[in-house]
Amino acid sequence: MRIASFLTGFLLAASAFAQDWQAVERVEPYAVQGATGMEIYQSIGERGPKLGVARVIAHTGFKLTWTRKYERRGNACVITVNKPKLIITYTLPKLKSKLSEPLKSRWETFIAGVTRHEKVHGDFIKDMVKEIEAMSVGLTVDNDPDCRKIRPVLQARLGELSDAQRARSRDFDQIEMSEGGNVHQLILHLVDPR
């Protein structure tokens, strides 16, 4: 009974600790213009953020740093604190042209949908950070009194979680941008000549 109470208390404390940070989310707009849906989409193609050699409609990037505390316990090293500082940046198009209906409504639908899409990427990043935090606090490496062996162990696990987050984002984009997918439909609705 006491063990169950201790575990419940420990899990509640760990849960509270894991929630004592919040991601900073900001939007970095880039200007687009046009008098038709096709002109606006072409402007996005000319001015959108570059990923590799191609330009994209929008992008979600992040900067992640940690306040980490390593402690020696006997002959082992333990991570006792691993608090993230996460800044997520959404690069999104911002229309500079004045529009009339029905193009105005089509643009509003398009930008709202693209923003929702990017926010999902932001959620994936936040999930990854929570997983890193949960995995790392309490991580212990034996025979490491100088806390040197623990760092490559931590880096290997961070790499696995980062790779999983990137794969999750790629899979999401593949579905959303495939023919008939949500982003594909948003583009078709925007460039509709009606």
Secondary structure as a PSIPRED ss2 file (coil, helix, strand):
# PSIPRED VFORMAT (PSIPRED V4.0)

   1 M C   1.000  0.000  0.000
   2 R H   0.000  1.000  0.000
   3 I H   0.000  1.000  0.000
   4 A H   0.000  1.000  0.000
   5 S H   0.000  1.000  0.000
   6 F H   0.000  1.000  0.000
   7 L H   0.000  1.000  0.000
   8 T H   0.000  1.000  0.000
   9 G H   0.000  1.000  0.000
  10 F H   0.000  1.000  0.000
  11 L H   0.000  1.000  0.000
  12 L H   0.000  1.000  0.000
  13 A H   0.000  1.000  0.000
  14 A H   0.000  1.000  0.000
  15 S H   0.000  1.000  0.000
  16 A H   0.000  1.000  0.000
  17 F H   0.000  1.000  0.000
  18 A H   0.000  1.000  0.000
  19 Q C   1.000  0.000  0.000
  20 D C   1.000  0.000  0.000
  21 W C   1.000  0.000  0.000
  22 Q C   1.000  0.000  0.000
  23 A C   1.000  0.000  0.000
  24 V E   0.000  0.000  1.000
  25 E E   0.000  0.000  1.000
  26 R E   0.000  0.000  1.000
  27 V E   0.000  0.000  1.000
  28 E E   0.000  0.000  1.000
  29 P E   0.000  0.000  1.000
  30 Y E   0.000  0.000  1.000
  31 A E   0.000  0.000  1.000
  32 V E   0.000  0.000  1.000
  33 Q C   1.000  0.000  0.000
  34 G C   1.000  0.000  0.000
  35 A C   1.000  0.000  0.000
  36 T C   1.000  0.000  0.000
  37 G H   0.000  1.000  0.000
  38 M H   0.000  1.000  0.000
  39 E H   0.000  1.000  0.000
  40 I H   0.000  1.000  0.000
  41 Y H   0.000  1.000  0.000
  42 Q H   0.000  1.000  0.000
  43 S H   0.000  1.000  0.000
  44 I H   0.000  1.000  0.000
  45 G H   0.000  1.000  0.000
  46 E H   0.000  1.000  0.000
  47 R H   0.000  1.000  0.000
  48 G C   1.000  0.000  0.000
  49 P C   1.000  0.000  0.000
  50 K E   0.000  0.000  1.000
  51 L E   0.000  0.000  1.000
  52 G C   1.000  0.000  0.000
  53 V C   1.000  0.000  0.000
  54 A E   0.000  0.000  1.000
  55 R E   0.000  0.000  1.000
  56 V C   1.000  0.000  0.000
  57 I C   1.000  0.000  0.000
  58 A C   1.000  0.000  0.000
  59 H E   0.000  0.000  1.000
  60 T E   0.000  0.000  1.000
  61 G E   0.000  0.000  1.000
  62 F E   0.000  0.000  1.000
  63 K E   0.000  0.000  1.000
  64 L E   0.000  0.000  1.000
  65 T E   0.000  0.000  1.000
  66 W E   0.000  0.000  1.000
  67 T E   0.000  0.000  1.000
  68 R E   0.000  0.000  1.000
  69 K E   0.000  0.000  1.000
  70 Y E   0.000  0.000  1.000
  71 E E   0.000  0.000  1.000
  72 R E   0.000  0.000  1.000
  73 R E   0.000  0.000  1.000
  74 G C   1.000  0.000  0.000
  75 N C   1.000  0.000  0.000
  76 A E   0.000  0.000  1.000
  77 C E   0.000  0.000  1.000
  78 V E   0.000  0.000  1.000
  79 I E   0.000  0.000  1.000
  80 T E   0.000  0.000  1.000
  81 V E   0.000  0.000  1.000
  82 N E   0.000  0.000  1.000
  83 K E   0.000  0.000  1.000
  84 P E   0.000  0.000  1.000
  85 K E   0.000  0.000  1.000
  86 L E   0.000  0.000  1.000
  87 I E   0.000  0.000  1.000
  88 I E   0.000  0.000  1.000
  89 T E   0.000  0.000  1.000
  90 Y E   0.000  0.000  1.000
  91 T E   0.000  0.000  1.000
  92 L E   0.000  0.000  1.000
  93 P E   0.000  0.000  1.000
  94 K E   0.000  0.000  1.000
  95 L E   0.000  0.000  1.000
  96 K C   1.000  0.000  0.000
  97 S C   1.000  0.000  0.000
  98 K C   1.000  0.000  0.000
  99 L C   1.000  0.000  0.000
 100 S C   1.000  0.000  0.000
 101 E C   1.000  0.000  0.000
 102 P C   1.000  0.000  0.000
 103 L H   0.000  1.000  0.000
 104 K H   0.000  1.000  0.000
 105 S H   0.000  1.000  0.000
 106 R H   0.000  1.000  0.000
 107 W H   0.000  1.000  0.000
 108 E H   0.000  1.000  0.000
 109 T H   0.000  1.000  0.000
 110 F H   0.000  1.000  0.000
 111 I H   0.000  1.000  0.000
 112 A H   0.000  1.000  0.000
 113 G H   0.000  1.000  0.000
 114 V H   0.000  1.000  0.000
 115 T H   0.000  1.000  0.000
 116 R H   0.000  1.000  0.000
 117 H H   0.000  1.000  0.000
 118 E H   0.000  1.000  0.000
 119 K H   0.000  1.000  0.000
 120 V H   0.000  1.000  0.000
 121 H H   0.000  1.000  0.000
 122 G H   0.000  1.000  0.000
 123 D H   0.000  1.000  0.000
 124 F H   0.000  1.000  0.000
 125 I H   0.000  1.000  0.000
 126 K H   0.000  1.000  0.000
 127 D H   0.000  1.000  0.000
 128 M H   0.000  1.000  0.000
 129 V H   0.000  1.000  0.000
 130 K H   0.000  1.000  0.000
 131 E H   0.000  1.000  0.000
 132 I H   0.000  1.000  0.000
 133 E H   0.000  1.000  0.000
 134 A H   0.000  1.000  0.000
 135 M H   0.000  1.000  0.000
 136 S H   0.000  1.000  0.000
 137 V C   1.000  0.000  0.000
 138 G C   1.000  0.000  0.000
 139 L C   1.000  0.000  0.000
 140 T E   0.000  0.000  1.000
 141 V E   0.000  0.000  1.000
 142 D C   1.000  0.000  0.000
 143 N C   1.000  0.000  0.000
 144 D C   1.000  0.000  0.000
 145 P C   1.000  0.000  0.000
 146 D C   1.000  0.000  0.000
 147 C C   1.000  0.000  0.000
 148 R C   1.000  0.000  0.000
 149 K C   1.000  0.000  0.000
 150 I H   0.000  1.000  0.000
 151 R H   0.000  1.000  0.000
 152 P H   0.000  1.000  0.000
 153 V H   0.000  1.000  0.000
 154 L H   0.000  1.000  0.000
 155 Q H   0.000  1.000  0.000
 156 A H   0.000  1.000  0.000
 157 R H   0.000  1.000  0.000
 158 L H   0.000  1.000  0.000
 159 G H   0.000  1.000  0.000
 160 E H   0.000  1.000  0.000
 161 L H   0.000  1.000  0.000
 162 S H   0.000  1.000  0.000
 163 D H   0.000  1.000  0.000
 164 A H   0.000  1.000  0.000
 165 Q H   0.000  1.000  0.000
 166 R H   0.000  1.000  0.000
 167 A H   0.000  1.000  0.000
 168 R H   0.000  1.000  0.000
 169 S H   0.000  1.000  0.000
 170 R H   0.000  1.000  0.000
 171 D H   0.000  1.000  0.000
 172 F H   0.000  1.000  0.000
 173 D H   0.000  1.000  0.000
 174 Q H   0.000  1.000  0.000
 175 I H   0.000  1.000  0.000
 176 E H   0.000  1.000  0.000
 177 M H   0.000  1.000  0.000
 178 S C   1.000  0.000  0.000
 179 E C   1.000  0.000  0.000
 180 G C   1.000  0.000  0.000
 181 G C   1.000  0.000  0.000
 182 N H   0.000  1.000  0.000
 183 V H   0.000  1.000  0.000
 184 H H   0.000  1.000  0.000
 185 Q H   0.000  1.000  0.000
 186 L H   0.000  1.000  0.000
 187 I H   0.000  1.000  0.000
 188 L H   0.000  1.000  0.000
 189 H H   0.000  1.000  0.000
 190 L H   0.000  1.000  0.000
 191 V H   0.000  1.000  0.000
 192 D C   1.000  0.000  0.000
 193 P C   1.000  0.000  0.000
 194 R C   1.000  0.000  0.000
